[in-house]
């Protein structure tokens, strides 16, 4: 296996919470086109070759986790920096406009009715803009590699994380072809071999010409319907206009300036949506791995409304509170730790007691 494939499918673990936050379903897939046969290895090679693709399109996300639409809980659900905000992105339906002009030029617009949230990367500069809150944050760095990355919302982001977890605990096969966003695509299925995981299968839809993942679906064991979904509904591989990556905040926005000096720090800036505080740890590996967030790293406060949202969504059980869906479980221990995994609540309780 060559270095390119090894980079895509190392024997590593992707925390279940990250997998859940990124996976997708090929919305709008239609009749199966006739395409040359391709093995799973050849298809992985094709996916790996799409690193330098430039494109723009519309991404549609849908959720069938059995959670209520937390947008009804008000401002806390619209705060992307809170736990409630993270849950809001995992419920209901969402639409995003995505443009990629190269490794240092990307734009993501998450549309919410008449409001939108934006992440615009252009060289050594990143803008974060929330039209609902009327806030804009401008981040610059002495080296572009030190800038925060745009949030992972595209099927390509999902594929990178999913493929990073496939060996040795996954069976991979090519199952069919499809039409996704008007493009011919192969479908690559990843079936977890771990008996403890709630994940039944993941299907990636891969563009037959470019290798770019156009969609993916993740389903829970015993269920045919995708539990969480996001996919391109339309896509163009023409280079986006350079002006798309220029941003001037509206006059009514409160602007915050931040800078990262690579000469004064050896720590890379976290991703835009990454929390601050103690680092999470991992129990186990593969699809049934459990992420443990230390006490204090995910604080719920009355001020941002997160505590009220979590109280409504979770159930009191021995040792803490739990949120259980068909695909992912969350256990908030009485000591403040948060355990998350694509496993049962009982396994999370047992892990917390160790």
Number of C-alpha atoms within 10 A of each C-alpha: 6 7 9 12 19 12 13 20 20 15 16 14 19 21 27 27 18 16 22 21 17 26 32 37 29 30 22 16 20 15 10 14 14 12 13 8 12 14 13 16 14 12 21 20 16 21 23 19 15 16 14 13 16 19 18 22 20 20 27 24 26 21 20 19 19 13 17 15 16 23 17 12 16 12 15 25 24 22 19 17 15 22 21 27 20 18 22 24 20 24 20 19 17 19 21 23 20 21 25 23 23 16 14 18 21 24 24 26 20 20 15 15 8 7 13 17 20 22 23 24 28 21 18 17 21 29 24 21 25 21 18 15 15 16 17 22 17 17 18 21 19 14 14 17 15 19 26 21 19 19 16 19 23 27 27 26 16 25 26 20 20 26 23 19 25 24 16 13 17 18 13 21 17 18 12 16 24 24 22 26 24 15 19 22 30 31 24 23 22 22 19 24 18 16 11 14 22 23 27 20 21 23 26 29 31 31 25 23 12 16 22 24 28 32 33 31 24 28 25 22 13 10 12 11 13 24 24 26 28 29 33 29 20 17 19 15 14 11 14 19 12 10 7 15 23 15 17 8 18 13 8 9 16 13 17 12 10 11 12 20 13 17 8 7 10 9 9 12 16 13 13 17 15 12 15 10 13 12 10 16 12 17 16 12 18 24 28 25 22 27 24 23 20 17 17 14 16 17 13 18 11 10 9 18 19 21 17 16 22 19 13 12 15 16 15 12 13 10 14 18 20 25 19 19 18 20 25 23 23 25 29 26 20 12 12 17 19 24 27 25 29 29 25 21 22 12 19 25 21 9 14 20 9 5
